[in-house]
Structure formats: structure tokens, C-alpha cells
Amino acid sequence: MISRINSARRAVGDDGDQQRLIRTVPRKGVRFVGDVEPVERSADTAPSFRQHGFLADADLNQQVRYCRSRDGVRLAYATVGSGPPILQSAHWLSHLEYDWELPIARYRLLDLAKDYSLVRYDARGNGLSDWDAGDMSFDAWVSDMETVVDAAGLDRFPVLGISQSVPVSIAYAVRHPDRVSCLILYGGFAAGRNKRPDATAADRERMAAIRTLIRLGWGSEHPTFRQMFTSQMMPTATREQADAFNELQRLSASADCAVRYFDSTGEFDVRHLLPLVKVPTLVMHVRDDANVPIALGREIAAGIPDAQFVALPGKNHILLEQDPGIPRFSSELKSFVRQHV
């Protein structure tokens, strides 16, 4: 599917004429959904389009660019919105373009882009970044964050870490306290599943089974295998939201990349770094998160000096537009950033 989208986008190319935006609709294939207008770009800038119906309603124009990691991996990063900068560190299951089309992340991106210049990037092996990256280690993730920050010309800025990008954000803040004005950490953990002392034999057996399902079924046209992850991450999702997330899993990474992500994040461990965080930190977590238990968020807040902790109502690991914790997530984040700009 992603190859069809990419080839179609290449076809609209550089002739300067107004073209049509192609969107993949879950279970319905490719659809034309609106006009796009090529915008001016430099030699190191990827083609960028004003997307009517997605970004134009908010008068936004996302610019996607590329940079090279220290080991030569091509990383895609994007800037959208206006105002002071805020960096969202990369997490598994993202796609800089497709995120805007999903009824999952779009509302949150629009909310941030209204008040900030939002900088995001796709992790190596994910989204618009290179899928064939050799190194998927924790150090590579942190180094990629350093590369994107420099390429985007960021000076001092808040960092938003979500899920498995939380430990990466913590490590970056410890390395570069002069550049991070504050940390906002949502739904994260300090120790990956393989490093947690309370993991049982049953837990390890279940993780081994999940790894096998990823390897066998991630790239399948049928979403049965991927629905398992969707049910864990967003148990109260609507059918439309669940279908879209199933499709995002397939579009954002290959089965091989997904297995390597699963293995890599299981080995993350920044517990020793928590006392070394010197920047103001806000930790938020959903109370009944079945994918990453709230106890892991509390562990982060307890380990970082003077960190604030906010428990949000709800059950979904991935916050959805209808979730009861959404208004507070937005207000707490923006209030915290205002205090520390």
C-alpha cells in the first residue's frame, strides 16, 4: 500500500500545477480526497503540499525535510504551525504524512500546531525515514534526536515524549539540559518489558507469543494480527479509529522493523538517569492504561527531582479525541510550557 501512495505522490511531482491528494481509506483502497498545491522548497527539502481538508482548515502548512544520522540513515522531520517551538520525540508507529489523515492523532497535532511550531520526526525504520536501518539500539534513537534537533535549528525548547519515546527524551534531557526548557512525558516507562523485575514467567511467555505474531502477521493484508495491538492500546476506540490504527501499523513499518522495534524497546532502561534530570518535568499517565500500567509513570515521576505527576481518566494508551482525559492533557501541557519558556 505504501508503495502505491509514494508512487502516486511522485507522479504529482514538480510541474507546478495544482494536483490531487491521494488518501488510503481502510478497507476501501485509494481515494482522491482533495487538491494539493506544491509549495516552494529548497534542494534538501522533501516535496510539501498544502492539504485541503486536513491542514488547510487550520491554515497550516507542514514542511517535511530530511537529514542524515551519524551512521547514514535518512531521517524525515516535519515542522508545522507557528509560535515558540516544541519538539515531539519520535515513537514507534508514526508517519509524518499519514498521521494527519487518521482519526487518531490529527486532533492532537492540530491542537499543538495552533500554539506552537511543532517539530516531529519519524524514527529510523519507521514512517518516512529509512526502513532499512541497521542499528535499532537505544543509543541510536537518542543520537537521531540530537541530529534532528540540530538539523531543525532548534535552540532551547520543550520536549514532548510519548510512550517509548519517553526514555529517549529523558536521556536527551540529561545529555543536553541547556537545550531542553522542560519535559512533558506521557504514557511512558523507565524500564522496558525485559528489564522490569516484576515480570513473571507468564509475562515473558506472552511477550514471546506477541513477537511471533508480529513476525508472521504484521505486513498481512488482513488486520487480525494487528488488531491485537489496537485492542491493547485503545480498547475504547470506535470502529473507524481501530481500522485506521490497524492500517497505520502496516504503513508505518515492515514486519521486520516491527520485530526489531519490539526487541529494542524491551531493553530500554533509563532508571539510573532519572535522578540526573535537571529540567522541569511533567509526567502524565492514564489511570487504567492496560498497555503501560500507571505504576510505570509514577516510577518516572518519583525518580525525577521535583517532577509533577498528573493522572488522567480513561483506559486508552493512545489518547483519542473522545477520551475524558484529553482536555486536561492539553491544558496541563500548555500551562506547564508557559511556565518554563
C-alpha positions in Angstrom: 0.0 0.0 0.0 2.7 2.5 0.9 4.5 1.9 -2.4 1.3 2.9 -4.2 0.9 6.0 -2.2 4.6 7.0 -2.7 4.5 6.4 -6.5 1.3 8.4 -6.7 2.9 11.3 -4.9 5.9 11.1 -7.1 3.6 11.4 -10.0 2.2 14.7 -8.9 5.9 15.9 -8.9 7.3 19.2 -9.8 5.3 20.6 -12.7 3.9 23.4 -10.5 0.3 22.7 -11.4 -2.4 22.0 -8.8 -2.8 18.3 -8.2 -4.9 15.9 -6.3 -4.2 14.4 -2.9 -4.4 10.6 -2.6 -5.7 9.1 0.6 -5.9 5.4 1.6 -9.3 4.6 3.2 -9.3 1.5 5.4 -11.0 -1.5 3.6 -11.8 0.8 0.6 -8.5 1.3 -1.1 -7.1 4.6 -2.6 -9.4 7.6 -2.9 -8.9 11.2 -4.2 -9.8 13.4 -1.4 -8.7 17.0 -2.2 -6.5 19.3 -4.1 -2.9 19.9 -3.2 -0.7 22.8 -4.1 3.1 22.3 -4.4 4.9 24.8 -2.2 8.4 26.3 -2.7 11.2 24.1 -1.4 15.0 24.0 -1.3 17.2 21.3 -2.5 17.3 19.5 0.8 13.5 19.7 1.4 11.1 17.0 0.5 8.0 17.8 -1.6 5.5 19.5 0.7 1.8 20.1 -0.1 -0.9 22.2 1.4 -3.5 19.5 2.1 -7.1 20.8 1.6 -9.4 19.3 4.1 -6.7 18.3 6.6 -4.3 21.1 7.2 -5.8 24.0 5.2 -8.8 24.2 7.5 -6.4 25.4 10.2 -4.4 27.4 7.8 -1.4 25.2 8.4 1.3 24.0 6.0 3.6 21.1 7.1 7.1 21.1 5.7 8.9 17.8 5.5 12.7 17.7 5.3 15.4 15.1 5.5 18.7 14.8 7.4 21.3 12.1 7.8 22.1 10.4 11.1 25.6 9.8 12.2 25.5 6.3 10.7 24.0 7.5 7.4 20.3 6.7 8.0 17.9 9.2 6.3 15.6 10.7 8.9 12.4 12.6 8.0 11.3 15.5 10.1 8.5 18.0 9.8 7.6 21.4 11.1 4.0 22.8 11.2 2.3 25.7 13.0 3.6 28.9 14.4 4.7 30.2 17.7 7.5 29.0 20.0 9.0 25.6 19.1 8.1 22.3 20.7 9.7 19.0 19.8 7.8 15.8 19.9 10.3 13.0 20.0 9.9 10.0 17.7 7.9 6.9 18.8 7.1 3.7 17.2 4.0 3.7 14.9 4.1 7.2 13.4 4.0 8.5 9.8 4.5 12.3 9.3 2.0 12.4 6.5 -0.4 9.7 7.3 -0.9 10.9 10.9 -2.8 13.9 9.6 -5.3 11.6 7.8 -6.1 9.4 10.7 -9.0 10.0 13.2 -6.4 9.2 16.0 -3.6 11.8 16.1 -4.9 14.6 13.9 -6.8 16.4 16.7 -3.8 16.4 19.0 -1.4 17.6 16.2 -3.8 20.4 15.3 -4.2 21.4 19.0 -0.4 21.7 19.4 0.1 23.4 16.0 -2.3 26.2 16.9 0.0 27.5 19.6 3.5 26.2 18.7 5.9 25.4 15.9 5.6 21.7 16.2 8.6 19.7 15.2 8.2 15.9 14.8 10.3 13.2 13.1 9.8 9.6 12.1 12.2 7.2 13.9 14.6 5.2 11.9 12.9 2.2 10.4 9.5 4.0 10.6 7.2 6.2 8.6 9.1 8.4 6.0 12.5 7.7 7.5 14.7 4.9 6.1 13.2 1.4 6.8 16.4 -0.5 6.3 18.4 1.0 9.2 20.9 -1.5 10.6 21.1 -0.2 14.2 17.9 0.0 16.2 19.6 0.5 19.6 18.6 2.9 22.3 21.8 5.0 21.7 20.9 5.3 18.0 17.4 6.6 18.9 19.0 9.3 21.2 21.6 10.2 18.6 18.9 10.6 16.0 17.1 13.0 18.2 20.3 15.0 18.5 20.6 15.0 14.7 17.1 16.2 14.1 17.4 19.0 16.7 20.5 20.3 15.0 19.0 20.0 11.5 15.9 21.8 12.6 17.9 24.7 14.1 16.3 24.4 17.5 18.0 26.3 20.3 16.0 25.9 23.6 12.7 24.2 23.5 10.2 21.9 25.4 10.3 18.2 24.6 7.1 16.1 24.4 7.8 12.3 24.9 5.1 9.8 24.3 5.2 6.1 25.2 8.5 4.5 24.2 10.0 7.9 23.3 9.8 8.8 27.0 13.1 7.1 27.9 14.7 8.6 24.8 13.5 12.1 25.8 14.8 11.5 29.3 18.3 10.5 28.0 18.4 13.6 25.7 17.5 15.9 28.5 20.2 14.5 30.7 22.8 15.0 27.9 21.5 18.4 26.9 20.0 20.2 29.9 20.9 23.6 28.4 18.7 23.0 25.3 15.6 21.5 27.0 13.4 24.1 28.7 11.1 21.4 30.1 10.0 17.8 29.6 6.4 16.6 29.2 6.2 12.8 29.4 3.1 10.9 28.6 2.3 7.2 28.9 5.9 6.2 29.3 8.2 3.9 31.2 11.8 4.0 32.5 12.5 0.3 32.1 11.4 -1.8 29.1 9.4 -5.1 29.5 12.6 -7.2 29.6 14.1 -5.1 32.4 11.3 -5.0 34.8 11.9 -7.0 38.0 8.2 -7.9 38.5 7.9 -9.6 35.1 6.5 -13.1 35.6 7.1 -16.3 33.5 3.6 -15.8 32.1 4.5 -12.3 31.1 7.6 -13.5 29.3 5.7 -16.2 27.5 3.0 -13.8 26.4 5.7 -11.4 25.1 7.3 -14.2 23.1 3.9 -15.1 21.6 3.3 -11.4 20.6 6.8 -11.3 19.0 5.9 -14.3 16.9 2.6 -12.8 15.8 4.4 -9.6 14.8 6.9 -11.5 12.7 4.2 -13.6 10.9 1.3 -11.2 10.6 2.4 -7.5 10.7 2.5 -7.0 6.9 -0.6 -9.1 6.1 -3.4 -7.5 4.2 -5.7 -9.0 6.8 -5.7 -6.9 10.1 -6.4 -9.8 12.5 -2.8 -9.9 13.8 -2.5 -6.1 14.2 -5.9 -5.9 15.9 -4.3 -7.4 19.0 -2.2 -4.3 19.4 -5.0 -2.0 18.7 -7.2 -3.6 21.4 -4.4 -3.2 23.9 -3.5 0.4 23.0 -7.1 1.8 22.5 -9.7 -0.6 24.0 -12.5 2.0 23.7 -11.7 3.1 20.1 -14.5 3.4 17.6 -14.5 1.1 14.6 -13.2 3.8 12.4 -10.4 4.6 14.8 -9.5 0.9 15.2 -9.4 0.4 11.5 -7.2 3.4 10.9 -4.7 2.3 13.6 -4.6 -1.2 12.1 -3.7 0.4 8.7 -1.2 2.7 10.3 0.7 -0.2 11.7 1.1 -1.7 8.3 2.0 1.6 6.6 4.5 2.8 9.2 6.9 -0.1 9.4 7.6 -3.5 7.9 7.2 -6.8 9.8 11.0 -7.0 10.2 11.2 -3.4 11.5 8.3 -4.0 13.9 10.0 -7.1 15.4 13.2 -5.1 15.8 11.4 -2.2 17.5 9.7 -4.7 19.8 13.0 -6.2 20.8 14.8 -2.9 21.1 12.2 -1.1 23.3 12.0 -4.1 25.6 15.7 -3.5 26.5 15.3 0.3 27.2 16.4 1.2 30.8 16.9 4.8 32.0 16.1 4.3 35.7 19.7 5.3 36.5 19.2 8.6 34.6 16.1 9.7 36.5 17.9 11.4 39.4 20.1 13.2 36.8 17.3 15.1 35.1 17.7 18.7 35.9 14.9 20.3 33.8 11.3 20.9 34.9 9.3 17.8 34.2 5.6 17.0 33.9 4.6 13.3 33.8 1.1 12.3 32.7 -0.5 8.9 32.5 -3.9 7.4 32.0 -5.2 5.6 35.2 -6.4 2.4 33.5 -3.8 2.1 30.8 -3.6 -1.6 30.0 -0.6 -1.4 27.8 1.7 0.7 30.0 0.4 0.5 33.6 0.2 3.8 35.5 2.7 2.5 38.1 5.4 2.9 35.5 4.5 6.5 35.0 4.6 7.1 38.8 8.0 5.5 38.9 9.3 8.1 36.5 7.8 11.0 38.4 9.1 9.6 41.7 12.6 9.3 40.3 13.0 12.7 38.7 13.6 15.5 41.2 10.6 17.8 41.7 8.7 16.2 38.8 4.9 16.8 38.7 2.5 13.9 38.1 -1.0 14.1 36.7 -3.2 11.0 36.5 -5.7 11.3 33.6 -9.1 9.5 33.4 -9.5 6.9 30.8 -8.4 3.5 29.5 -6.6 4.2 26.2 -2.8 4.2 26.0 -3.1 6.3 22.8 -5.3 9.2 23.7 -8.3 9.6 21.5 -10.4 12.6 20.7 -13.3 11.5 22.8 -11.3 10.4 25.8 -12.2 12.1 29.1 -8.5 13.0 29.8 -8.0 14.9 26.6 -9.0 18.4 27.9 -6.7 18.1 30.9 -3.8 16.7 28.9 -4.0 19.8 26.6 -4.4 22.3 29.4 -1.7 20.8 31.7 0.8 20.6 28.8 0.2 24.2 27.7 0.2 25.6 31.2 3.5 23.8 32.0 5.2 25.0 28.9 4.1 28.6 29.5 5.7 28.4 33.0 9.0 27.3 31.6 9.6 29.2 28.2 
